[in-house]
């Protein structure tokens, strides 16, 4: 469906709007979303060929470097991640539960992509900065070994870029917890 995805977070809404225009004019990319995010940040998600997405992201980075919070470019992003970004995940509440929490939207999207490519897991929920003070969270399900491996791999990316907040693996979540999340 999508060849590559670029995510850019800026710490200014006005500069985020300007950066969106610059990205769209710089390369043949398609806009997935561009919106204000908590707390007063701006989140821009683009798609297209890897070369066009890279070009657009690099253009924005060069013009708005002092306003950047986080940037991520992902080639061949897993379809589960795209589906989860649009809030249409229909995963069952079963098995183990893994949680990855980061301080940025770009990092949680990349961490989710790494997690689902690492082990046989399903994304239960993926939230990028909306209503969480700018944090990102990914909930994944599957067998405890797969969930553990996926959480470790996705968390390592966030640690590597300095935006890791926390993670958890719950082997057998209580039924009442499943009903609340």
Helices and strands as residue ranges (DSSP letters): E 4-10, H 13-26, E 30-37, E 41-48, H 50-64, G 65-67, E 68-75, H 79-85, E 96-102, H 105-118, E 122-128, E 136-142, H 144-160, E 164-170, H 175-180
